[in-house]
């Protein structure tokens, strides 16, 4: 049974790698959208998915209308990920709704289990390049996340945050 599961996981990864490496022509974006729908995601209209995006396992993902996923974005969806309309997600950003649990001293890491937390990103959000959004975070409407930031706590609507960990820089006018 373990070999069968491993075969399907590896096959899925291979198909995803091939499909999501395609350029952002409309036909290829349509194929990417169909693959996401087949994986259990809900996908809005007018999305743009650049090459190199990695979304796994796909279920528990909701993408609103006109969401833009730049090159090499990684999204893990086991904990649930909601991305609102007109949200821009910059190059190499990681949206991680799952993480490995830290085991007690003396117990091995590989079997420590996972922890999950839903990530909710409201509409009209701009996430810069190379950001990390951690499990359990909510980002409010109209927020801006500066490039290179690590978001570990909720972000207010219309806030501009940045840094490691991300902190309030100022509110948008």
N, C-alpha and C positions, 0 to 999 in steps of 0.2 A: 504493500500500500504506500509506503514511504517513497518508493521509486516512482510510482505513478504520479504522486503529488509533485515530486521533484521534476519529473518530465513536463508536467503542465506549467509549473512555475517558470522553468527555463524557457519553454516554448513561448509563453506569454511575454517574457522579457525580450526575447529575440524579435517577436512581431512588433512589440512596442518600439524597440530600438530602430527597426527599419522604418516603420510608419512615421514616427516622430522625428526622424532625421530628414524627412522630405521638406523642401522649401515651402514658403508660405503663399503659394499660388492657391486660388480659390478652390480648385479641385482637390488639392492635397489637404487643405484645411477641412474640407467636407469629409474626407476620408478619416482624418484625425478625430473629427467630431463623432462620426459613426462608431469608431473604436471606443471612444469614451462612453457613448451611450450603451454600447454592448457590455461595457464593464460596470454599468449601473449608475453612471453619472447623469446629472441633469445639466444640459448645456443650452444657453440662450442663443440668440441670433447675433450675427455680426462679430463673432469672436475671431481673434487673430492668434495663431499659435506658431511661433517661430520654430526653426529647427532646434533639435536637442532638448526640448522640454521632456521631462520625465515625471509621469503621474502614476503612482501606484498605491493601492490596488485599483483605484478608480471609483469604487462604490463610496457612498457618503460624500460625494463631491457635487456642489451646485455652483455653476458658473452663470452669472447674469449676462445680460445683453452687452455687446461691445466690450468685453473683457479682452485685454491685450497681455498675452504671456510672452515675454521676450525670450531670447535665446538662452538655453541651458537652465531654465527655471526648473526646480524640483518641488513637487508637491506630494506629500504622503497623506493619504486620506482615511486611514483606519479610524482616527478619532473624529472625523467629520470636518469638512472644510466648506465654508460658504464664502463666495466672492461676489460682491454686488456689481450692479451695472456700472459701465464706464470706468472700471478700475484698471490702472496700468501697473504692471508688475515688471520691474527692471531685470536686466541681465543677471543671470546666476543667482537670483534670489531663491532661498529655500523656505518653504512653508511646511513645517513639520508637526503634524498632529499626533505623532506617536514618538515615543522615546523608549530606550531600554531602561529598565529599573536598575538601580544600584543595589546589588545584593549585600547582605551582611558580610562582614569580614570572614574569610574562610570558605565562602560559597563561590562557585565559578560564575563568571559573567555570562557565558553563552546561554545558560539556562535560567537567568535571573527574571525573565518575563518582560513584559512591556507595560508602559503606562500610556494612557490616551487622554486627549483633551481637545474639544471642538475649537476650531479657529473660525472666527466670523469677521469678515472684512466687508464693511458697508460699501455703499455706492460712492462713486466719485473719489476714490482713494488713489494716491500716487505713491507707490513703493519704489524707491530708488534701487540701483544696482547693488548686488552683493549683500543684500539684507538677509537676516534670519528671523523668521517669525516662529515662535515656539508654541507648543501645545497649550490650549486653554486661553489663548489671547483673543480679545475682541478689539477691533480697530474701528473707530467711529467714522461716520459719514464726513467726507471732505478732508480727511487727515492726510498729511504728507509725512512719509518716513524717509529720512535722509539716507543716502547711499552708505552702505557699510554698517548700518545699524543692526543691533540685536534686540528684538522686541520680546521682552519677557513678561510685560504687564500690559493691561488694557490701555488703549490710547483714546483720548476724548475726541469727539467730533471737532473738525476744523483745527486740530492741534498739529503743529509741526514738531516732530521729535527726531532725535538723532543720538548717536553714540552707542557705547557698549558698557552697560546696558542702555537702551534708548531712554532719554529723558526729555522733558518738555523744553523746547527752544523758545517757542512763542506760539501765539494763536494766530490763525489767518485772519486778515481783515475782512 
